[in-house]
Amino acid sequence: MKKTTQRIIILVSLAAAISLFVFFLYDVLVPYIRMEIANDLDGAKELLTSKGVLGFLSVVLVEALQMVVIFIPAEFIQISSGLSYPFWLALLLCDLGVCLGATIIYVLVTAFRFSTNAYERNEKKIEKLAAGVKKERGTQLLLYLLFIMPFIPFGAICYYGSYRKMKYPRYIFTVATGVIPSIVTSNLMGTAARYFIGNKLPLPLLILILLLLAGVLFLVLFLFLNKVYFRQNEGTPDSVYVTGFFSILHTVFKRRQRVHIDGTKVQGLVKPFVVLSNHQSFFDMYYVKRLFEDTSLSFVVNKHYLSHPLVRKAASKSGMIPKKLFCPDLSVPMQIMRMLRKGYPVVIFPEARLSVDGRSYPILDKSAAFFRRLKTDLVLVKISGAYFANPKWRKRIFRSDVYISAERVVTKEAIAAMSDAELNRLIDETLAFDASETPTTVYHKKDMAKGLETVLYRCIDCGALYTTRGEGNALVCTACGKTHRLNERYLFDEAPFSIGAYYEAIKDMERAELDSVKLEADVDAVIFRDTGRYKTKEKGHCTLTKDGFSYRSDSTDCTIGRDALPALPFSCDAEFETYINGDLHYFYPRENRRQVVRWALIADLFWELGHEEKQD
């Protein structure tokens, strides 16, 4: 029989079977799907339990339907079946539905090379996880992994397995067993909800059960990945840890921020290369990853974020490169070169700290000579719009237009032809930004100035310290009464017009008084150690003068000279920090925590003064 005739027969048979099911179950399927769209669990439960055998068939068919068309969520049918039937029956019906849907997909793909837009949208995620999987046994292992992971639909996984030309017995066995953990979790959620609705289960216990079920599913996923799949790409950005991390971020931010990407200049760029980006917000890693969507990137990150042993282990498996802020660390260049030799691009934020006022910090670590030794292309990336979306002084995230673009590619040949001064200047000029010069979003908010006083801590009209208050959309001085109002573009209605310019005016006032400045504060210190006990606490006293920074406590008596203190990173209205004897110290002033910004600014001015004296 000709292949064309075979395909026609199969297609007609499938159409006939589907037509018969629809004819006999019309009064069940149609209202059920409507309830699914409306997320009406109570209505679905009543419908299924009232229809007897037809209800059983509905569960099987709807589960199969969501497999084939993909975009219908499987959780609804699984939870509603758990609400309607005993656990063992709900599990059996859902698994039969999955197998039916998987069989239809297998026939459609192998006979007609059929595909859907929903599968094509998930194909890149799967292909990334499938890197290096060639043999059928490897594909089977990958399918088990995908079925446990929460962010790829069952149908898309079955389309992938069918396209990899697995033999049907192995394929259907993998599907039937691979979906069980997810179905069990959803059915148990439905069963727990059924007992709750029947007043046999108190609400706190229901919530606890749901959390435990989610935790068990995550534990199964973690153990599977850690013991089986992670070994393949352990210690590299191809690790599934990385895929999961950025998938979660994308789920959170895809509706929260409008991200605009311009990757024209990096299309076809040969790996590996080094990426340098400006640093506007806490989520800049995510924005850079969006620019290089299909590329595995190794990020140089603040070592403190990886301090906890569990996080540190996960970061190590993910190919991240930890770096102590403003502290010499000879291992970092070696790790960067090792990652490049493996073929992975490396991302660096050379400012090393988030923008405080919407303008770029000066790049203190001039690294042109190092980039020349790497003998790779250098990609200079600019992020715009992220500062006002999520500045470090405001807890709330505003929905914004965020632009990420590859501004310039400096080839390794061009780098070799430049002097250190020329390359450093090119990096500085390309990455420099001022968020107020090109505002990307119009904000119609009523609390735009909330928290702004933690950065603009001094009134530039009367000079008073810590008298400014962010009230609604205005910065108000409680000493002189002067008010500076913000418009929808985050600009003041009069001079100095922008947050950056206001901060610069504060800096000028502090600079004029620098010779007489001496900051002191009693602090609660939290110490994060590289060895031994992870975290300890103590009380102490900090002092900052033009000679340097000192810290005194019962266990520590340390002074850091001005030339060895390039910066004091800080968290607004909370703490400032530095490394002492290799251990990171967080200092929380016991009185007036707004002063931490002033400590950081004065430290910057002392460093600037020392640099000027060296040049003289």
C-alpha positions as CSV (number, residue, x, y, z in Angstrom):
1,M,0.0,0.0,0.0
2,K,1.3,3.4,-0.9
3,K,2.3,5.8,1.9
4,T,-0.2,8.4,0.7
5,T,-3.0,5.8,1.0
6,Q,-1.8,4.7,4.4
7,R,-1.8,8.3,5.6
8,I,-5.3,8.9,4.3
9,I,-6.7,5.8,6.0
10,I,-5.0,6.8,9.3
11,L,-6.3,10.3,9.0
12,V,-9.9,9.2,8.2
13,S,-9.8,6.7,11.1
14,L,-8.6,9.3,13.5
15,A,-11.3,11.8,12.3
16,A,-14.0,9.1,12.6
17,A,-12.9,8.1,16.1
18,I,-12.8,11.7,17.3
19,S,-16.2,12.4,15.7
20,L,-17.8,9.4,17.4
21,F,-16.4,10.5,20.8
22,V,-17.6,14.1,20.3
23,F,-21.1,12.8,19.1
24,F,-21.6,10.7,22.2
25,L,-20.0,13.0,24.7
26,Y,-21.2,16.4,23.4
27,D,-23.3,17.2,26.4
28,V,-20.3,16.4,28.6
29,L,-17.2,17.6,26.7
30,V,-18.5,21.0,25.6
31,P,-19.7,22.2,29.0
32,Y,-16.6,20.7,30.7
33,I,-14.2,22.6,28.4
34,R,-16.2,25.8,29.0
35,M,-15.8,25.2,32.7
36,E,-12.1,24.6,32.2
37,I,-11.7,27.9,30.4
38,A,-13.6,29.6,33.2
39,N,-11.6,27.6,35.8
40,D,-14.9,26.5,37.4
41,L,-13.7,23.5,39.5
42,D,-17.0,23.1,41.4
43,G,-19.0,23.0,38.2
44,A,-16.6,20.5,36.7
45,K,-16.8,18.2,39.8
46,E,-20.6,18.2,39.7
47,L,-20.7,17.5,36.0
48,L,-18.2,14.6,36.1
49,T,-19.8,12.9,39.1
50,S,-23.3,13.2,37.6
51,K,-22.4,11.5,34.3
52,G,-21.0,8.2,35.5
53,V,-19.1,6.3,32.7
54,L,-19.4,9.4,30.4
55,G,-17.5,11.3,33.1
56,F,-14.7,8.7,33.1
57,L,-14.4,9.1,29.3
58,S,-14.5,12.8,29.6
59,V,-11.4,12.8,31.8
60,V,-9.6,10.6,29.4
61,L,-10.6,12.6,26.3
62,V,-9.9,16.0,27.8
63,E,-6.5,14.9,29.1
64,A,-5.8,13.6,25.6
65,L,-7.0,16.8,24.0
66,Q,-4.8,19.0,26.1
67,M,-1.8,16.8,25.1
68,V,-2.5,17.2,21.4
69,V,-3.2,21.0,21.3
70,I,-0.8,21.7,24.2
71,F,-2.1,25.1,25.2
72,I,-4.9,23.7,27.4
73,P,-3.5,23.3,30.9
74,A,-3.4,19.7,32.2
75,E,-3.6,20.7,35.9
76,F,-7.3,21.5,35.6
77,I,-8.5,18.1,34.5
78,Q,-6.1,16.4,37.0
79,I,-7.3,18.4,39.9
80,S,-11.0,18.2,39.0
81,S,-10.7,14.4,38.6
82,G,-9.1,14.3,42.0
83,L,-12.1,16.2,43.3
84,S,-14.6,13.9,41.6
85,Y,-13.2,10.3,42.0
86,P,-11.2,8.2,44.4
87,F,-7.5,8.8,44.1
88,W,-6.6,5.5,42.3
89,L,-9.4,6.0,39.7
90,A,-8.4,9.6,39.0
91,L,-4.8,8.5,38.6
92,L,-5.8,5.7,36.2
93,L,-8.1,7.9,34.1
94,C,-5.6,10.7,33.8
95,D,-2.8,8.4,32.8
96,L,-5.0,6.7,30.2
97,G,-5.8,10.1,28.8
98,V,-2.1,11.0,28.6
99,C,-1.3,7.8,26.8
100,L,-4.2,8.3,24.3
101,G,-3.0,11.9,23.6
102,A,0.6,10.7,23.3
103,T,-0.4,8.0,20.8
104,I,-2.3,10.5,18.7
105,I,0.7,12.8,18.7
106,Y,3.0,9.9,17.8
107,V,0.8,9.0,14.8
108,L,0.5,12.6,13.7
109,V,4.2,13.1,13.8
110,T,5.5,9.9,12.4
111,A,2.9,9.7,9.6
112,F,2.4,13.4,8.7
113,R,5.3,15.3,10.4
114,F,2.5,17.3,12.1
115,S,3.5,20.1,14.5
116,T,1.9,23.0,16.4
117,N,2.9,26.6,17.2
118,A,2.7,25.7,20.9
119,Y,5.3,23.0,20.4
120,E,7.5,25.2,18.3
121,R,7.5,27.8,21.1
122,N,8.7,25.2,23.6
123,E,11.1,23.5,21.2
124,K,14.1,25.8,22.0
125,K,13.8,25.1,25.8
126,I,13.8,21.4,25.1
127,E,16.6,21.5,22.6
128,K,18.7,23.4,25.1
129,L,18.1,20.6,27.7
130,A,18.7,18.0,25.0
131,A,22.2,19.2,24.1
132,G,24.4,16.2,23.7
133,V,21.6,13.7,23.9
134,K,21.9,11.5,20.8
135,K,21.0,7.9,21.5
136,E,17.4,6.7,22.1
137,R,18.3,5.7,25.7
138,G,19.5,9.3,26.3
139,T,16.2,10.6,24.8
140,Q,14.2,8.4,27.2
141,L,16.2,9.8,30.1
142,L,15.6,13.3,28.9
143,L,11.8,12.7,28.6
144,Y,11.7,11.6,32.2
145,L,13.4,14.8,33.1
146,L,11.1,17.0,31.1
147,F,7.9,15.4,32.5
148,I,9.1,16.2,36.1
149,M,10.0,19.8,35.2
150,P,7.0,22.2,35.7
151,F,7.5,24.7,32.9
152,I,7.2,22.5,29.7
153,P,3.7,21.1,28.7
154,F,3.3,17.3,28.4
155,G,2.1,17.7,24.8
156,A,5.3,19.5,23.8
157,I,7.4,16.8,25.4
158,C,5.5,14.1,23.4
159,Y,5.9,16.0,20.2
160,Y,9.6,16.1,20.9
161,G,9.9,12.4,21.7
162,S,8.0,11.5,18.5
163,Y,10.3,13.7,16.4
164,R,13.3,11.9,17.9
165,K,11.9,8.7,16.3
166,M,11.7,6.6,19.5
167,K,10.2,3.2,19.0
168,Y,6.6,3.2,20.1
169,P,6.8,0.7,23.0
170,R,9.7,2.6,24.6
171,Y,8.0,5.9,23.9
172,I,4.6,5.0,25.4
173,F,6.1,3.3,28.4
174,T,8.2,6.5,29.1
175,V,5.1,8.7,28.7
176,A,2.9,6.4,30.9
177,T,5.4,6.3,33.8
178,G,7.0,9.7,33.4
179,V,3.8,11.7,34.0
180,I,2.9,9.8,37.2
181,P,4.6,12.2,39.7
182,S,2.8,15.3,38.2
183,I,-0.5,13.5,38.0
184,V,-0.2,12.1,41.5
185,T,0.5,15.6,42.8
186,S,-2.4,17.2,41.0
187,N,-4.8,14.4,41.9
188,L,-3.8,14.6,45.6
189,M,-4.4,18.3,45.5
190,G,-7.9,17.6,44.2
191,T,-8.5,14.9,46.8
192,A,-7.4,17.2,49.6
193,A,-9.6,20.0,48.2
194,R,-12.6,17.5,48.2
195,Y,-12.1,16.7,51.9
196,F,-11.8,20.4,52.6
197,I,-15.0,21.2,50.7
198,G,-16.8,18.4,52.7
199,N,-15.6,20.1,56.0
200,K,-13.5,17.1,56.8
201,L,-10.2,19.0,56.5
202,P,-9.4,22.4,58.1
203,L,-7.9,25.1,55.9
204,P,-4.5,25.2,57.6
205,L,-4.1,21.5,57.1
206,L,-5.2,21.8,53.4
207,I,-2.5,24.5,52.8
208,L,0.1,22.3,54.6
209,I,-0.8,19.3,52.4
210,L,-0.5,21.4,49.2
211,L,2.8,22.7,50.3
212,L,4.1,19.3,51.2
213,L,3.0,17.9,47.8
214,A,4.7,20.7,46.0
215,G,7.8,20.1,48.1
216,V,7.8,16.3,47.4
217,L,7.5,16.9,43.6
218,F,10.4,19.4,43.8
219,L,12.5,16.9,45.9
220,V,11.9,14.2,43.3
221,L,12.9,16.6,40.6
222,F,16.0,17.7,42.4
223,L,17.2,14.1,43.2
224,F,16.6,13.0,39.7
225,L,18.6,16.0,38.2
226,N,21.3,15.8,40.8
227,K,22.0,12.1,40.6
228,V,21.3,11.5,36.9
229,Y,21.1,14.4,34.5
230,F,23.2,17.2,36.1
231,R,26.4,15.1,35.7
232,Q,26.5,15.7,32.0
233,N,26.9,19.5,32.2
234,E,27.9,19.9,35.8
235,G,30.0,23.0,36.4
236,T,28.9,24.8,33.2
237,P,26.2,27.2,32.1
238,D,24.5,24.3,30.3
239,S,23.4,23.0,33.6
240,V,19.7,22.5,34.1
241,Y,20.0,24.6,37.2
242,V,20.6,27.6,34.9
243,T,17.7,26.7,32.6
244,G,15.4,26.4,35.6
245,F,16.6,29.6,37.2
246,F,16.1,31.8,34.1
247,S,12.8,30.0,33.3
248,I,11.4,31.0,36.7
249,L,12.6,34.6,36.2
250,H,11.0,34.7,32.7
251,T,7.7,33.5,34.2
252,V,7.8,36.3,36.8
253,F,8.9,39.1,34.5
254,K,7.3,38.3,31.1
255,R,4.2,40.2,32.1
256,R,5.8,42.5,34.6
257,Q,8.3,44.3,32.3
258,R,8.1,45.1,28.6
259,V,11.6,44.0,27.5
260,H,12.8,45.4,24.1
261,I,15.8,43.6,22.6
262,D,18.3,44.7,20.0
263,G,20.8,42.0,19.2
264,T,21.6,43.0,15.6
265,K,25.3,43.5,16.3
266,V,25.8,40.1,17.9
267,Q,24.0,38.0,15.3
268,G,26.4,35.3,14.1
269,L,29.0,36.3,16.6
270,V,31.4,33.4,17.2
271,K,31.7,32.1,20.8
272,P,33.4,32.5,23.2
273,F,33.3,36.2,23.9
274,V,33.2,38.5,26.9
275,V,30.1,40.7,27.7
276,L,30.4,43.9,29.6
277,S,27.2,45.5,30.7
278,N,26.1,48.6,32.7
279,H,24.3,47.9,36.0
280,Q,21.0,49.6,36.6
281,S,18.9,47.1,38.6
282,F,19.1,43.8,40.6
283,F,17.6,41.9,37.6
284,D,20.2,42.9,35.0
285,M,21.4,39.3,34.7
286,Y,17.9,38.4,33.4
287,Y,17.9,41.3,30.9
288,V,21.4,40.3,29.5
289,K,20.2,36.7,29.3
290,R,17.2,37.9,27.2
291,L,19.7,39.5,24.7
292,F,21.5,36.2,24.4
293,E,18.5,33.9,24.6
294,D,19.9,30.9,23.0
295,T,23.5,31.2,24.4
296,S,24.7,29.6,27.6
297,L,26.4,32.4,29.6
298,S,28.7,32.3,32.6
299,F,28.1,35.3,35.0
300,V,30.6,36.9,37.3
301,V,28.5,37.5,40.4
302,N,28.8,39.0,43.9
303,K,30.2,36.2,46.0
304,H,28.0,37.2,48.9
305,Y,24.9,36.1,47.0
306,L,26.4,32.7,46.9
307,S,27.6,32.6,50.5
308,H,25.1,30.0,51.8
309,P,26.5,26.5,51.3
310,L,23.5,25.2,49.3
311,V,23.4,28.3,47.0
312,R,27.2,28.1,46.6
313,K,26.9,24.4,45.6
314,A,24.2,25.2,43.0
315,A,26.1,28.1,41.6
316,S,29.2,26.0,41.3
317,K,27.2,23.4,39.3
318,S,25.9,26.3,37.1
319,G,29.2,27.7,36.0
320,M,28.9,31.0,37.9
321,I,32.0,32.8,38.9
322,P,31.9,34.3,42.4
323,K,33.8,37.6,43.0
324,K,34.3,39.5,46.2
325,L,33.3,43.1,45.7
326,F,36.2,45.5,45.7
327,C,38.6,42.9,47.1
328,P,41.5,41.3,45.2
329,D,40.7,37.8,44.1
330,L,43.3,36.1,41.8
331,S,41.1,33.1,41.3
332,V,38.5,35.1,39.3
333,P,40.7,35.8,36.2
334,M,41.6,32.1,36.1
335,Q,38.0,31.0,36.3
336,I,37.1,33.4,33.5
337,M,39.8,32.1,31.3
338,R,38.8,28.5,32.1
339,M,35.2,29.1,31.1
340,L,36.2,30.8,27.9
341,R,38.4,27.8,27.0
342,K,35.4,25.6,27.4
343,G,33.6,27.8,24.8
344,Y,31.2,29.7,27.1
345,P,30.8,33.5,26.9
346,V,31.4,35.3,30.2
347,V,29.3,38.3,31.5
348,I,30.8,41.0,33.7
349,F,29.2,44.0,35.3
350,P,32.3,46.1,35.7
351,E,30.7,48.8,37.9
352,A,30.3,46.0,40.5
353,R,27.4,47.7,42.2
354,L,23.9,48.9,41.4
355,S,23.4,52.5,40.4
356,V,22.4,54.7,43.3
357,D,21.0,57.7,41.5
358,G,20.3,56.5,37.9
359,R,23.8,57.3,36.6
360,S,26.7,54.9,36.0
361,Y,29.3,54.5,38.7
362,P,32.9,54.9,37.5
363,I,34.6,51.6,36.6
364,L,37.3,51.4,39.3
365,D,38.9,48.2,38.0
366,K,40.4,49.1,34.7
367,S,40.9,45.8,32.9
368,A,42.0,46.5,29.4
369,A,45.2,44.6,29.8
370,F,43.3,41.6,31.0
371,F,40.8,41.7,28.1
372,R,43.8,41.8,25.7
373,R,45.2,38.6,27.2
374,L,41.9,36.8,26.7
375,K,42.1,37.2,22.9
376,T,38.3,37.1,22.5
377,D,35.8,39.6,21.2
378,L,34.3,42.1,23.6
379,V,30.6,42.9,23.5
380,L,29.5,46.1,25.2
381,V,25.9,46.0,26.3
382,K,23.6,48.8,27.4
383,I,20.5,48.4,29.6
384,S,18.0,51.3,29.7
385,G,14.8,51.7,31.6
386,A,15.7,49.3,34.4
387,Y,16.7,51.9,37.0
388,F,13.2,53.5,37.4
389,A,11.6,50.1,37.2
390,N,13.4,48.8,40.2
391,P,15.8,51.3,41.9
392,K,17.6,50.1,45.0
393,W,15.8,52.7,47.1
394,R,12.3,51.5,46.3
395,K,10.9,48.1,47.3
396,R,8.0,48.2,44.8
397,I,8.7,47.2,41.2
398,F,7.0,49.4,38.5
399,R,6.0,48.0,35.2
400,S,8.3,49.6,32.7
401,D,9.8,49.5,29.2
402,V,13.3,48.0,29.5
403,Y,15.7,48.2,26.6
404,I,18.7,45.9,26.2
405,S,21.0,46.3,23.2
406,A,24.4,45.2,22.1
407,E,25.9,48.7,21.6
408,R,29.3,47.7,20.2
409,V,31.4,44.6,19.4
410,V,35.1,45.2,19.8
411,T,36.9,42.4,17.9
412,K,40.0,40.8,19.4
413,E,42.0,42.3,16.5
414,A,40.8,45.8,17.3
415,I,41.6,45.2,21.0
416,A,45.1,44.2,20.1
417,A,45.6,47.4,18.2
418,M,44.4,49.7,21.1
419,S,46.4,51.0,24.0
420,D,45.1,50.2,27.5
421,A,44.0,53.8,27.9
422,E,42.0,53.8,24.6
423,L,40.2,50.5,25.4
424,N,39.4,51.6,28.9
425,R,38.0,54.9,27.6
426,L,35.9,53.1,25.0
427,I,34.4,50.9,27.7
428,D,33.7,53.8,30.0
429,E,32.1,55.9,27.3
430,T,30.0,53.1,25.8
431,L,28.6,51.9,29.2
432,A,28.0,55.3,30.7
433,F,24.3,56.2,31.2
434,D,22.0,58.6,32.9
435,A,18.5,57.2,33.3
436,S,17.0,60.7,33.6
437,E,18.4,61.8,30.2
438,T,16.4,59.2,28.2
439,P,13.3,58.2,30.3
440,T,11.7,55.2,28.7
441,T,8.4,55.0,30.5
442,V,5.6,57.3,31.6
443,Y,4.6,56.5,35.2
444,H,1.1,57.4,36.5
445,K,1.8,56.5,40.1
446,K,1.0,58.1,43.4
447,D,4.1,57.0,45.4
448,M,7.0,57.7,43.0
449,A,9.1,59.4,45.7
450,K,8.5,56.7,48.4
451,G,12.0,55.7,49.8
452,L,13.8,58.4,47.8
453,E,14.9,60.1,51.0
454,T,17.2,57.1,51.7
455,V,19.4,58.2,48.8
456,L,18.8,62.0,48.7
457,Y,19.4,62.2,52.4
458,R,20.4,65.9,52.5
459,C,18.4,69.0,51.5
460,I,20.3,70.9,48.9
461,D,18.4,74.1,49.7
462,C,19.2,74.4,53.4
463,G,21.9,71.8,53.8
464,A,20.2,70.0,56.6
465,L,21.1,66.3,57.0
466,Y,18.4,63.6,57.1
467,T,15.4,66.1,56.9
468,T,14.2,65.1,53.5
469,R,11.0,62.9,53.2
470,G,9.5,61.1,50.2
471,E,5.8,61.9,50.3
472,G,3.7,60.8,47.4
473,N,5.4,62.2,44.3
474,A,7.4,64.8,46.1
475,L,10.7,65.1,48.1
476,V,10.0,67.5,51.0
477,C,12.5,69.0,53.5
478,T,11.0,69.1,57.0
479,A,13.5,71.7,58.1
480,C,13.0,74.4,55.4
481,G,9.8,73.2,53.8
482,K,11.2,73.1,50.3
483,T,9.4,70.7,48.0
484,H,10.7,69.1,44.8
485,R,7.9,67.4,42.8
486,L,8.4,64.5,40.4
487,N,6.5,64.4,37.1
488,E,5.5,61.3,35.2
489,R,9.0,61.0,33.7
490,Y,10.7,60.9,37.1
491,L,12.0,64.4,36.6
492,F,11.7,67.2,39.2
493,D,9.7,70.3,38.2
494,E,12.6,72.7,38.9
495,A,16.4,72.6,39.3
496,P,18.2,70.3,39.8
497,F,15.5,68.5,37.6
498,S,16.8,64.9,38.0
499,I,17.6,62.5,40.8
500,G,21.1,62.2,39.5
501,A,21.6,66.0,39.5
502,Y,20.2,66.3,43.0
503,Y,22.6,63.5,44.2
504,E,25.5,65.3,42.5
505,A,24.5,68.5,44.4
506,I,24.7,66.6,47.7
507,K,28.1,65.3,46.6
508,D,29.3,68.8,45.9
509,M,28.2,69.9,49.4
510,E,30.0,66.9,51.0
511,R,33.1,67.5,48.9
512,A,33.3,71.1,50.2
513,E,33.3,69.9,53.8
514,L,35.5,66.8,53.3
515,D,38.5,67.9,55.3
516,S,36.5,68.1,58.5
517,V,34.3,65.0,57.9
518,K,34.5,62.2,60.5
519,L,31.7,59.6,60.5
520,E,31.2,57.3,63.5
521,A,28.5,54.8,64.3
522,D,27.7,52.0,66.8
523,V,26.8,49.1,64.7
524,D,25.4,45.5,64.8
525,A,27.7,43.6,62.6
526,V,26.8,40.4,60.7
527,I,29.8,38.5,59.5
528,F,29.8,36.1,56.6
529,R,32.8,33.8,56.8
530,D,34.5,31.8,54.1
531,T,35.4,29.0,56.5
532,G,33.9,27.7,59.7
533,R,30.6,28.9,60.9
534,Y,28.7,30.4,58.0
535,K,27.4,33.5,59.8
536,T,28.1,35.2,63.2
537,K,26.9,38.4,64.8
538,E,28.5,40.9,67.2
539,K,28.4,44.6,68.2
540,G,31.1,47.1,67.3
541,H,32.0,50.7,66.3
542,C,32.8,52.0,62.9
543,T,34.8,55.2,62.0
544,L,35.5,56.8,58.6
545,T,37.9,59.6,58.0
546,K,40.1,60.7,55.2
547,D,42.8,58.4,56.6
548,G,40.6,55.3,56.2
549,F,38.0,53.1,57.7
550,S,38.2,51.4,61.1
551,Y,36.1,48.8,62.9
552,R,36.4,47.9,66.6
553,S,34.7,45.1,68.5
554,D,35.5,42.6,71.2
555,S,37.0,40.3,68.6
556,T,38.3,42.7,65.9
557,D,40.5,45.8,65.8
558,C,41.0,46.6,62.1
559,T,41.9,49.7,60.0
560,I,41.6,49.8,56.2
561,G,43.6,52.6,54.7
562,R,42.0,55.0,52.2
563,D,43.9,53.6,49.3
564,A,42.6,50.1,50.1
565,L,39.0,51.1,50.3
566,P,37.7,51.8,46.8
567,A,34.0,51.7,47.8
568,L,31.5,50.8,50.6
569,P,28.6,49.0,49.0
570,F,25.3,49.4,50.8
571,S,21.6,48.6,51.0
572,C,19.4,51.7,51.4
573,D,18.2,52.3,54.9
574,A,19.9,49.2,56.1
575,E,23.6,48.6,56.1
576,F,27.0,49.2,54.5
577,E,29.6,46.5,53.9
578,T,33.2,45.6,53.3
579,Y,35.7,42.7,53.6
580,I,37.9,42.5,56.7
581,N,40.5,39.7,56.7
582,G,38.7,38.0,53.9
583,D,35.3,37.9,55.7
584,L,32.4,40.0,54.5
585,H,31.1,42.3,57.3
586,Y,27.6,43.9,57.1
587,F,27.3,46.9,59.4
588,Y,23.8,47.9,60.6
589,P,23.9,51.3,62.4
590,R,21.9,51.1,65.6
591,E,20.6,54.7,65.1
592,N,19.5,56.3,61.9
593,R,20.1,53.8,59.2
594,R,19.6,56.4,56.5
595,Q,23.2,57.4,57.1
596,V,24.5,54.3,55.2
597,V,24.3,56.2,51.9
598,R,26.4,59.0,53.4
599,W,29.0,56.5,54.5
600,A,29.2,55.2,50.9
601,L,29.3,58.6,49.3
602,I,32.0,59.9,51.7
603,A,34.1,56.7,51.0
604,D,33.7,57.4,47.2
605,L,34.9,61.0,47.8
606,F,37.9,59.9,49.9
607,W,38.9,57.4,47.1
608,E,38.5,60.2,44.5
609,L,40.7,62.5,46.6
610,G,43.4,59.9,46.9
611,H,43.4,59.3,43.2
612,E,43.7,63.0,42.5
613,E,46.6,63.3,44.9
614,K,48.4,60.4,43.2
615,Q,48.0,62.2,39.8
616,D,49.4,65.4,41.2
